[in-house]
Amino acid sequence: MAHTPLTPVFAGLRAGLHVLFLALTVLVVARAALVPTDSSAAVIALSVVLLVTYVFGAVLARGISSRGRMPRLLWLGLLSAEWIVLLWLTPDAAYIVFPLFFLYLHLLGRWWGSLAIVLSTIVAIVALGSHGEWTVGGVVGPLVGAGVALLIGLGYQALAREAEQRETLMAELIATRDQLAMTEHESGVLAERARLAREIHDTVAQGLSSIQMLLHAAEQADPDRPGVEHIRLARETAAANLADTRRFIRELSPPELDDQGLGGALRRLAATQWQPLEVTVRVSDAVTLPMHLQTALLRIAQGAIANVIQHADASRATIELTVDGSALRFTIVDDGSGFDIGQTDAADGVTSDSFGLRATRERVQQLGGSLEIDSAPGRGTTLAIEIALAEAEAGSASGSGSGAP
């Protein structure tokens, strides 16, 4: 078992079981030596064999477990047979049944272990009655011990299962946190690249374009005057620098949006990364949007479809972008299992799903838009975004600063 905060508890319980078995076996040997009988030698010898068998199984527990279930059952069966023979020789061996109770539960499981406890309790009671008179203590003692062992053993198993579940959940949360951090870092890098592209376009590229046009006008005004060669050289240099600047802008723009814009990027993702989910993309190629807005909608779609694939158990999804005048509407619809929006809101960002929705809301708010989510268990999910293009462009301009016309 991996180390958890409960590992010391489990180690203490195992150590206590070993000490209990050793102490009860030593008690049987001491009783046989101090109160000699005809079977004392056999009792001492068999007790030593029983103790060696137990120690052998405890020391090699990991090796036995790695070889499957059968070696463990053989070891437990041998241990039980030796105990029954020892119990037939002396009633003092009846107390050794208490640590055996825990072994039965641990190695045989809840149901078969409980059955083994019941059978061994009956054997202990019958043995105690056969060696002497039937007494209330000889019947109640094993029964109480069996009940206590069942409670402790089942509680131990429940605690171990809960610890394993917590460890799995912790690993998933750490993995999700790392993935979200990586995604946020990537989004931040892409946003900064887009901002730099806008800054260069609005300042350097516009300035070089203006310089080129002014030099071209000066060159055409009097092509024969002295120094026109210098003007021509300056114009050609400005044109070359403008071409380099535009290449830098293309390289800084998101690579998914280089060729065919948002619609092409979404269709490529639908045909590659989003398989086998059937994703229908309805984006008019004639729609022209600012680069920062295309980037934001692309990231929103990637996050939403990723959640659909991982959690919604859907077979189809539709992504649609429509522009009516100055209003943009972006919708993502799936036929998955849906979810309870109230519970997601109450999670306050604890799960990856609610964190993704919160990040989407923040991204949409930065664009000056609104987000609506319509979902319920069993009837899919609709994510609808409405953005006023004027506000989105204003937000972009305020974030990047003013440039040259």
N, C-alpha and C positions, 0 to 999 in steps of 0.2 A: 504493500500500500504506500502511495506517495505521502510525503511528510505533510501533515496538516496540524492545526492547533489541537486536534483531538488525538494525535498520535501518542503523546505521553499517556493518555487515559487507556488506550488500547494496549500499550506496552505494559502498563501497570496491571491490567486485568490478566494478561497472559502470564506475567511473572507471578501473580498471586495464584493462578491455577497450578503452575509448576510447583510452587512452594507447598500448596495444599496437598497435592498428590504425594510429594516426597514425605511430608510430615505424617500423613496417614499411613503410608507404607512403613516408615520407621516405627510408628506406634505399633503396628502389627508385629514387626520383628522384635521390638522390646518386650511386648507382652508374651510372645512365645519364649523369649529367653528368660524372663523373670518368673514366669509361671509355667514351668516345664510340663509337657504332656507327651504322650506317645507320638504325636504328630508334629512336635515342635521343630524337629530338624527339617521335615518336609515343608513346614510353613515358612521357616527362615529361607530355605533354598528357593522356594517358589516366589517368595516376596522379592528376593534379589533378582530373579529372572524377570518378574513383572516390572521392577524398577528399571532394569537394563532395557527392556523392550520399550518402556515409555520414553526414556532418555534418548534412545536411538531414533524413535519417531519424532521427538521434539527437535533434536539437533538437525535431522535431515528433512525437516518439514518443507523447506523450499524445494529441495530436489524431488521429494515425493509429489508435491503439488504440480511441478512442471512436467511430470511424467503422466499425468492424468488422474482420473478418479479411482481406478481399480487399486493401485498400490496403497492409497489411503484407506480404502475399505478393508483391504487385507490386514493392514496394521491395526486398525480399530477392532477387527474381528479377533485377531490374535490376542490383543490386550483384553478384550471382553472374556474370551475363553479362559485365559490365565486367571482372571479375577474370579470367575465362577468356580474354578477348581480350588482356588485359595479360600473362597467363601465356604466351600464344602468341607474344608479342613478346619477352619476356625471362624466363629461368628464375628471376630474383630474386623475381618475384611469387609464387612458390610458397609463400613464408613467410607471405603474407597469409592463407593458408587457415586458420591457427590461430585468429585472432579470428572468422573466419567459422564455425568449428565451434560456438562458443558461441552465435552468432546463430541458427544452424540449430536447436539444441536449445531455445533460448528462444522462438522464434517458431513453430516447427513441432511442438513437443511431443516426447515421448520417442521414439516409434516412427518417425514421419516424419523427425524431426530426426536420429536415428541413421542412417537410410537415406541422408539427404543428406550426412552426414559420411563414410559409406563411399564414396559416389559421388565426392565432392570429393577424397577421399584418392587414389582411383584416378586421377582427372584429374591431380592434382599429381605423382604418381609417373610417369605416362606422359609428362607435359610435361618433367619433369626428365630422363628418359631420352632423349626426342626431341631436346632441345637439346644433349646431349653423350653421353658414355658412360654406360652403365648401371652404377651403383655401389651398394654395400651401403648407404652413407649416404643415397643418393637414394631408397632403398626403405624403409629402417628409420626414417629421420627422420620422414616423414609418418605412418607407422604409429604410432610412439610418440606423436607429437603428437595423433593422433586418439584414441588410448587415454586419454591424460591429459585431453584435452578432454571425453571422455565421462564419465570419473570425476568431474571437477570440475563439469561441467554437471549431471549427475544428482544429485550431492551438493548442489549449489545449489538444485535444484528440491525435493529432499526437505527441505532446511532451510527453504525458503520455505513449503512446505505445513505443516510442523510449527509454524512461527511463526504462520501464519494460524489453525491449529487452536487454538494456545495463546491467541491474541488472542480468538477466539470463546468459548473456555472462560472466559477471564477476564471477558469482558463478561457471560456468563451467570451467573457467580459473583457479580459485583457487583450484577446485577439481582436475583438470588435473595437476596443479603444485604439489599438495600434493602427487598425485599418482606417478608422475615422480620422486619426491624426495624419496618416499618410494622404488620405483623400483631401483633407482640409489644406495640407501643405501644397498638394498639387493644384488645388483650386486657387490658392493664394498666388502661386507662381504664375499660373495662367492668367489670373486677373491682373497681376503686375505686368506681364508681357503685353496684355491687351491695352493697359493704360499707357505703357511706353509707346506702343504702336500709335495710339491716338495722339499722344503728345508730339511724336516725331512728325506725324502726318499734318497736325494742325500748326506746327511751327516751322521746323526745318524744311519739310517738303513744300509747304505753301510758300515759304520765303524763297527757296530755290526756283520754284516755278515762276514767281513774280520777277525775280532777277533775270531769268532766261527770257521772259517776254519783253522786259524793258530793254535788254541788250539786243534782242532781235529787232525791236522797233528802232533803236538807235542805228543799227547796222543798215536797215532798209531806208532810213531817212536820207543818208548821204553815203552811198557805197564807195565813192571815189575819194573821200576826204582822207587826209593822212591819219594814221592810227586806227583805221577800221579793222586792220588785221588783229590788233589787240582786243578790240571789241568782239570780233568773231571768236577768238580764242577763249575769251572770258565766257561767251555764250555757250560754247561747246563744253567748257569745263563745268559750267553750271548744269548743263543737260546731263553730263556723265554723272555728276554728284547726285542729281535728282533721280536718275535711274538706280544708283546704288541705294539711295534712301528708300525708294519704293521697294527694293528687294529686301532691305532690312525690315520694313513694315510687314511684308508677306511672311518673313521668317518668324517674326514675333507674334503673328496671329496664330490662333489654335490650328494645328495641322488638319484636324478633322473638317474644318470649314474652308479649306483652301480652294477646293475644286468646284463643288456644286452647292456650297452654302449649307444652311441648316437642314434642308430637305434631303440633300445628298448624304450628309453625315448620318442622319437618322436611318436612312434606307440601308446604308452600308452596315451600321450596327445591327439592324434587324436581320440582315442576311448572314451575319457572322456571329458576333458575340451573344446575341439574344436568342439564338436557336437553343432548344427546339420550340420555344414559345413563338407562336404565330403573331407577329407584330405588323399591323397595317399602318403605314405612314401616309397622311394626307396633308402635304405641305405644298403649296403652289410655288413653283420655281420662280414665278414672276414677282413674288413678294420680296422686297428689298428691305432688310432690317440692318440697323447698326451692328457692328461687329460685337460690341459688348453685350447687346441684347441677344444675339444669336448664341454667344458663348454661354450666357446664363441659362437660356432655355435648353441648350444641349446638356448642360450639367444637371438640370432639374430632371430631364427625361432619363438620363443615365441612372440617377439615383432612384427614381420612381420604378423604372423597369427592373432594376436590380432587386428591389424589395418584392416586386411581383413574382420574379423568378424564384427567390429564396423562400418566400413565406406565403404567397397567395394561392399556390396550387392551381394556377390558371392555365388555360390552353390558348387563349387569344387576348390580344390587347390592341388598342387603337390609339394612335397619336395624331392629333389634328390641330393645325394652325390656321386660323382665319383672321383676316384683317379687314375691318369695315370702317373705312375712313381713317380716323385717328385712333381707333380702338382695336386692340389685339386680344384675341382669345386663344389660349393654348390649353387643350384638354388631353388627358390620358385616362382611358377607360379600360378596365380588365374584367373578365368573367370569373375571377377567383373566389376564394372563400370569404373575402371581406373581413372586417374587424369592427370592434366596438369603439367608436370615436371617443366616447366619454372616458373609457378606461385608458386609452392612449394619452388623452390630455392629462388625466390624473397621474400618469407615470412620471410626468415632469422631466422628461429627457433621460430616464434611467435606461430604457432599452434602446437598441440601435434603431428600431422603427420610429419611435417617438422622437429620437434625436434627429433622424433624417427629415421628418416632417417639420420639426422646429427650424432646422437649417433651411429648408425650402421656404418656409414662411418668411424668414429673415431675408433671404435672397430676393423674394418677390417684393417685400416691403422696401428694400433698397432701390428697386426699380419703380417704386411708386404705384404698385399694382395691388391686387387683392387675390387671395387664395380661398377656394371653397372645396371642401372634401365631403363627398356623399358616399357613405359606406355603412354596411351592416352585415353581421355574420350570415353568410349564405347567399348574398346577392351582389358580390363584386364591389368594386370601388371606382369612383369617378373623381378625378382631380382636375379642377378647372381653375385656370389663371386668367385674369383680365388685367390688361395693362394699357394705360393711355400713352401712346407713343411720344407725345409732346413731353410728358412728365419724365418718361424714361430717358429721352435725349437730354432733358434739362439736368437730370441727375447725373448723367454721364459727363456733361460739360462742367458741372460744379465739382465733380471728382477729379477731372483731369486738368482743369484750369483753362483759361482762354488762350487762343492761339491767333496766329496771323490769319487774315481772311483768305 
